[in-house]
Amino acid sequence: MNYQRSIEYLESFQKEGMHLGLDRIRRLLSVLGDPHKKYMTIHVAGTNGKGSVCAILSSILNEAGYRVGLYTSPHLIDYTERIRICEKDIKADEFARSMGAVKEAAERSNIKGLTVFELLTAAAFLIFAARKVDIAVIETGLGGRLDATNVIKPLVSIITNIDLEHTQILGKIIRKIAKEKAGIIKSGTPVVTQERKEEALSVIRRECKKKRASLICMADDRRVGVQNYEDRQKNGLKIDILYDGERLKGVRFPLNGKVQIRNIEAALMALMVIKDRFSADKEAVIRGLSEVRWPARLHFVSRNIMIDGAHNPSAARFLREYLEVLGEKAAFILGMQRDKDFTAFIDIIAPVASMFIVTRSGNKGARDPSEFMRYIKKKKKKVRIARSVGSGLIMAKKMTRGLICITGSIYLIGDYLATLRSAK
C-alpha cells in the first residue's frame, strides 16, 4: 500500500462519522499486539492549549535526549504531521506501511464501525512501538472518557482548561464537559491542570479522589511557573521561569501570546511529576522551550498576515486578547465548521475586526459562508464573501494594508498553507 492508497483507505471510513467508544480500538490494538503498552506515555486533554502543551513536552524531552513520540490532531496539510518522532514528522512510506498493517488487522478481526480517528490512533501507536520510543506524548481527539486515545496508562495526565466545545456530543454545560475530560484520569496516576473555574475543578477533584490520583492545580502550586514575561508581540515571548528549584532567566519562547504562559507552566509541572523516570535538566528545558514548533497558533507567516487555529469561543477570547496587546484591528478571513458556535465566536472577535471576508474550507463539514454574512451584517461590520481562502486573501489585500488574520478552522488554514506550498 502506497501513501495515496493508504489515505484513500483511511478516508473511506469518513462515512462512519464520529461515534465515541473504546471497544473497537481495544479490539484493534489487541490484534496488533497492544503496541501502546510497549512505551511510557503522557496524556493531554482540554478545550484549548492541549496541542501547545504536547508540543512543549515533546520538544523538551527530545532535547533531554529521549526518543519521543508525539501524536496530535488535526493536521494542517498532510496526515503525516499528526505523528512525530524526535520532533520530525514521519515519512509518507512509514505512514502507509503502518496503515497497511492496521487495515490487515481490521479486516482479519472483522471489526465493524471503525472511525478515521481510531485507525489513525492505532497506526500512531504501532509506529511508536516499531520505532521503540522511550515515551509518547498523546493528545486526545475529542473529550477524553471515550476518546480512542484513552486506552493508555500514562505516567501523568494533563487537563489544560475546560470550556464549551462540541456541545452536541459532550454536553452544553461546563460540568458535563469537565466529566468527559476528567475521564482520562486513571487510578493512581497524577493529574496536572491549569483549570481555575470551580464548576470544572470540582468535577476533576471528585474524579481524582475516586481514582486515588493526586491532583496538582497550577493556580495553587508555585513550585514551577513563569515568573516574568516580556511579550515581544509578533516574535514570541521572553520569560523567566522557576523549574526544579532553579530560576532560569531570559528564556526565549517562539510562540505568541500571553495564553502560552499557562501551557508552559502545565508542561513544566508535568515534567517535574515524571522527573524520576524522565529527567530534563535546565539546559534541556531552555533549549526545548526555544525550539518549540507548533504552527498556526497566533502565527505570523509574513509581516501582516497571521494565521490562528481558533475555532471556539474560548480560543476566540485568546485571539482577541492578543490583538488588543498588538493594538491592531484585523481584517478577518473567516471560515468555520458546521458544528462550531459561530455566533459566539463572531461576537467575541467583532470588536477587534476592521472587516470580515467569509469563506469556506474544502472540508465537507464546512459551514456555508452566507450564514456568517447574515449574522455579521447584524453586527454592523463590513463583510464580503469569497469562494476560497485564496481568493479571500486577494480581496483582503486590495481592501486593507493593515493586519489580515485567517482563522476559524484548522481546515481553512490548511487550505491556505497548501496554496503557499504549491506556489513554491
C-alpha positions in Angstrom: 0.0 0.0 0.0 1.5 3.4 -1.0 0.7 6.7 0.7 -2.1 7.7 -1.6 -3.9 4.4 -1.3 -3.5 4.5 2.5 -5.2 7.9 2.5 -8.0 6.6 0.3 -8.5 3.6 2.6 -8.5 5.9 5.7 -10.9 8.4 4.3 -13.3 5.7 3.1 -14.2 5.5 6.8 -15.4 9.1 6.9 -19.0 7.9 6.4 -18.8 6.3 9.8 -18.6 9.8 11.2 -17.8 10.4 14.9 -19.0 7.9 17.4 -17.1 7.6 20.6 -16.3 4.4 22.5 -13.3 2.2 23.4 -14.4 -1.3 22.5 -13.4 -1.1 18.8 -10.0 0.5 19.4 -9.2 -2.0 22.2 -10.0 -5.0 19.9 -8.0 -3.5 17.0 -4.9 -2.8 19.2 -5.2 -6.3 20.7 -5.0 -7.8 17.2 -1.9 -5.6 16.6 -0.2 -6.9 19.7 -1.1 -4.0 22.0 1.6 -1.6 20.8 0.5 1.1 23.2 1.7 -0.9 26.2 5.3 -1.0 24.9 6.4 2.5 26.0 5.6 5.2 28.5 3.1 7.9 27.8 1.8 11.3 28.8 -1.9 12.0 28.1 -3.2 15.5 27.5 -6.9 16.6 27.3 -8.6 20.0 27.4 -10.6 22.5 25.3 -7.7 24.7 24.3 -3.9 24.6 24.7 -3.5 20.8 24.7 -1.6 20.8 21.4 0.8 23.5 22.6 1.4 21.6 25.9 2.1 18.5 23.9 4.5 20.3 21.6 6.3 21.8 24.6 6.7 18.5 26.3 7.9 16.8 23.1 10.5 19.5 22.4 12.0 19.4 26.0 12.1 15.6 26.3 13.7 15.5 22.9 16.4 18.0 24.0 16.9 15.9 27.1 18.0 13.0 24.9 14.9 10.8 24.9 13.3 9.2 21.9 9.9 10.9 21.9 6.8 10.2 20.0 4.1 12.9 19.5 0.5 12.3 18.4 -1.7 15.3 17.8 -4.7 16.2 15.7 -5.9 17.5 13.3 -3.2 18.1 10.7 -2.8 21.2 8.5 -1.9 19.7 5.1 -0.7 16.0 5.5 -1.8 13.2 7.8 1.9 12.6 8.5 2.0 15.8 10.6 0.0 14.1 13.3 2.7 11.6 14.1 6.2 12.9 15.0 9.3 11.1 16.3 12.1 13.2 17.8 10.4 16.4 16.5 10.2 15.2 12.9 7.0 14.2 11.1 7.0 10.6 9.9 7.6 9.9 6.3 4.8 9.0 3.9 6.0 5.5 3.3 6.1 4.8 7.0 2.6 6.1 7.4 1.5 3.8 4.5 3.2 0.7 6.0 1.5 1.3 9.3 -1.9 1.9 7.8 -1.5 -1.2 5.8 -0.9 -3.2 8.9 -3.9 -1.6 10.6 -6.0 -2.4 7.5 -5.0 -6.0 7.6 -5.7 -6.3 11.4 -9.1 -4.6 11.0 -10.1 -7.0 8.2 -8.8 -10.1 9.9 -10.7 -9.3 13.1 -13.8 -8.1 11.2 -14.3 -5.1 13.5 -17.3 -3.1 12.4 -17.8 0.7 12.6 -14.2 1.8 13.0 -13.7 5.6 12.6 -10.9 7.6 10.9 -9.6 8.7 14.3 -9.5 5.1 15.6 -7.5 3.9 12.6 -5.1 6.9 12.9 -4.6 6.3 16.6 -3.8 2.6 16.1 -1.4 3.5 13.3 0.4 6.0 15.6 0.7 3.6 18.4 2.1 0.9 16.1 4.7 3.3 14.7 5.8 4.4 18.2 6.3 0.7 19.2 8.1 -0.1 16.0 10.4 2.9 16.4 11.0 2.0 20.1 10.2 5.4 21.5 11.0 5.9 25.2 7.9 8.0 25.8 5.0 9.2 23.7 3.0 12.4 24.3 -0.6 11.8 23.3 -3.3 14.4 22.7 -6.9 13.4 22.9 -9.0 13.9 19.9 -12.4 14.8 21.4 -13.4 14.8 25.0 -11.5 12.2 26.9 -13.5 9.5 28.6 -14.5 7.7 25.3 -11.7 9.1 23.1 -9.8 6.5 21.2 -6.5 7.6 22.9 -8.0 6.7 26.3 -6.6 3.2 26.3 -3.2 4.2 27.5 -2.0 4.1 31.1 0.1 7.3 31.3 2.7 8.5 33.8 0.8 11.8 34.2 -2.4 13.1 32.9 -2.9 16.8 32.0 -6.1 18.7 31.6 -5.4 22.1 30.2 -8.7 24.0 30.5 -12.4 23.3 30.1 -14.8 25.4 28.1 -17.8 25.0 25.8 -16.9 22.9 22.7 -18.5 20.0 20.8 -21.6 20.7 22.8 -23.8 18.3 20.7 -21.6 15.5 21.8 -20.0 16.5 25.2 -22.9 18.5 26.6 -23.9 22.1 26.9 -22.8 22.9 30.4 -19.2 23.0 31.8 -19.8 20.3 34.4 -20.7 17.8 31.8 -17.8 18.7 29.6 -15.5 18.5 32.6 -16.7 15.0 33.3 -15.8 13.9 29.8 -12.3 15.5 30.0 -11.8 14.1 33.5 -12.4 10.6 32.0 -8.7 10.4 31.2 -7.9 10.2 34.9 -6.5 6.8 35.8 -6.2 5.0 39.1 -3.1 6.3 40.9 -1.9 8.5 38.0 -1.0 12.1 39.0 -3.1 14.8 37.3 -1.9 18.4 36.4 -4.5 21.0 35.5 -4.5 24.7 34.5 -8.2 24.9 35.1 -9.4 27.5 37.6 -13.2 27.5 37.2 -14.7 25.9 40.3 -17.5 24.3 38.4 -14.9 22.4 36.4 -12.4 21.9 39.1 -14.9 20.3 41.5 -15.5 17.6 38.9 -11.8 17.0 38.4 -11.2 16.9 42.2 -14.1 14.4 42.6 -12.7 12.1 39.9 -9.2 12.3 41.3 -10.5 11.3 44.8 -12.5 8.4 43.3 -9.4 7.2 41.4 -6.9 8.0 44.3 -5.0 10.2 41.9 -3.0 13.1 43.2 -4.1 16.5 41.7 -1.8 19.4 41.1 -3.7 22.7 40.3 -1.4 25.2 38.7 -3.3 28.1 40.2 -2.3 26.9 43.7 1.1 25.2 43.2 4.0 27.6 42.6 6.9 25.1 42.6 7.1 25.6 38.9 6.0 28.7 36.8 6.6 31.6 34.6 7.6 34.5 37.0 8.1 37.3 34.5 7.4 37.6 30.8 8.1 40.1 28.1 5.5 39.9 25.3 7.5 40.5 22.1 4.2 40.8 20.2 4.9 39.2 16.9 8.1 37.4 17.9 7.1 35.2 20.8 7.8 35.6 24.5 10.9 36.2 26.6 10.3 34.6 30.0 11.8 33.9 33.4 10.8 30.6 34.9 11.1 28.6 38.1 11.9 25.0 37.4 13.0 22.3 39.8 14.3 24.9 42.3 16.2 26.9 39.8 15.4 30.3 38.3 16.0 30.4 34.5 16.1 34.0 33.2 15.6 35.3 29.7 14.4 32.1 28.1 13.2 32.6 24.5 9.8 31.1 23.6 8.8 31.3 19.9 5.0 31.1 20.2 3.0 34.3 20.5 0.5 35.3 23.2 0.2 35.5 26.9 -2.1 32.4 26.7 1.1 30.3 26.2 2.2 31.0 29.8 -0.3 28.6 31.3 0.7 26.0 28.7 4.4 26.3 29.6 3.6 26.0 33.3 1.5 22.9 32.8 4.2 21.2 30.7 6.9 22.1 33.2 4.9 20.8 36.1 4.2 17.5 34.3 8.0 17.2 33.7 8.5 17.7 37.5 6.0 14.9 38.2 7.8 12.4 36.0 11.4 13.5 36.7 12.3 10.3 38.5 11.7 8.4 35.2 12.4 11.1 32.6 14.7 13.9 33.8 15.2 17.1 32.0 17.9 19.4 33.2 17.8 23.2 32.9 19.7 23.2 29.7 17.2 20.8 28.1 14.4 23.0 29.3 15.9 26.2 27.9 16.7 24.6 24.5 13.4 22.8 24.4 11.3 25.9 25.1 13.3 27.9 22.5 12.8 25.2 19.8 9.0 24.5 20.2 7.3 24.1 16.9 3.5 24.4 16.8 2.3 26.3 13.7 -1.0 28.1 13.1 -1.4 29.5 16.6 -1.1 33.3 16.6 1.5 32.6 13.8 2.8 35.3 11.5 3.6 33.9 8.1 4.5 37.4 6.9 4.7 40.9 8.3 0.9 41.5 8.1 -0.6 38.0 7.7 -1.4 36.0 10.7 -3.0 32.5 10.9 -4.6 31.2 14.0 -6.5 27.9 14.5 -9.1 29.4 16.9 -12.4 27.6 16.4 -14.4 28.0 19.6 -15.4 30.9 21.9 -12.5 30.3 24.4 -9.9 30.4 21.6 -11.6 33.5 20.2 -11.1 35.3 23.5 -7.3 34.4 23.4 -7.2 35.7 19.8 -8.9 39.0 20.8 -6.7 39.4 23.8 -3.6 39.1 21.6 -4.9 41.6 19.1 -5.6 44.0 21.9 -2.0 43.7 23.0 -0.9 44.4 19.5 -3.2 47.4 19.4 -4.4 46.5 16.0 -7.7 45.6 14.3 -7.6 42.9 11.7 -9.4 42.1 8.5 -10.6 38.6 9.3 -10.8 35.9 6.7 -13.2 33.6 8.4 -14.4 30.0 7.8 -15.7 27.6 10.3 -17.1 24.1 10.6 -20.9 23.5 10.9 -20.6 22.1 14.4 -18.9 25.2 15.8 -20.7 28.1 17.6 -20.0 30.7 15.0 -22.3 33.4 16.6 -20.4 33.4 19.9 -17.1 33.3 18.0 -18.1 36.4 15.9 -19.5 38.2 19.0 -16.1 37.9 20.7 -13.8 39.0 17.8 -16.0 41.6 16.2 -14.6 44.5 18.4 -11.1 43.8 17.0 -12.3 43.3 13.4 -11.9 46.1 10.8 -13.9 43.8 8.4 -14.8 40.2 7.6 -14.3 38.2 4.5 -16.2 34.9 4.9 -15.4 31.8 3.1 -15.3 28.0 3.5 -12.6 25.4 3.5 -12.6 22.4 1.2 -13.6 20.1 4.1 -17.1 18.6 3.8 -18.0 19.8 7.3 -17.5 23.5 6.4 -20.4 25.9 7.1 -22.0 27.9 4.3 -20.4 31.4 4.4 -23.8 33.0 3.7 -24.8 32.2 7.3 -21.8 34.2 8.6 -22.7 37.1 6.3 -26.2 37.4 7.6 -25.1 37.4 11.2 -22.1 39.8 10.6 -24.4 42.3 8.9 -26.4 42.4 12.1 -23.2 43.4 13.9 -22.9 46.4 11.6 -19.5 45.2 10.3 -18.2 45.3 6.7 -18.4 41.8 5.2 -17.8 40.1 1.9 -18.0 36.6 0.6 -15.1 34.8 -1.1 -15.1 31.5 -2.9 -11.9 30.3 -1.2 -9.3 31.3 1.3 -7.0 32.2 -1.6 -9.5 34.5 -3.3 -10.4 35.9 0.1 -6.7 36.9 0.7 -6.5 38.6 -2.7 -9.7 40.5 -1.8 -8.3 41.5 1.6 -5.0 42.7 0.2 -7.0 45.0 -2.1 -9.1 46.4 0.7 -6.6 46.9 3.5 -2.9 47.5 4.2 -3.3 46.5 7.8 -3.2 43.2 9.6 -5.0 40.2 7.9 -6.0 37.2 10.1 -7.0 33.9 8.7 -8.9 32.0 11.4 -12.0 29.9 12.4 -10.8 26.5 11.3 -7.7 24.4 11.1 -9.0 23.1 7.8 -9.2 26.6 6.4 -5.6 27.3 7.5 -4.6 24.0 5.9 -6.1 25.2 2.6 -4.1 28.4 2.8 -0.8 26.7 3.7 -1.4 24.2 0.8 -1.7 27.2 -1.6 1.6 28.5 -0.3 3.3 25.1 -0.8 2.0 24.8 -4.4 3.2 28.3 -5.2 6.8 27.4 -4.3 
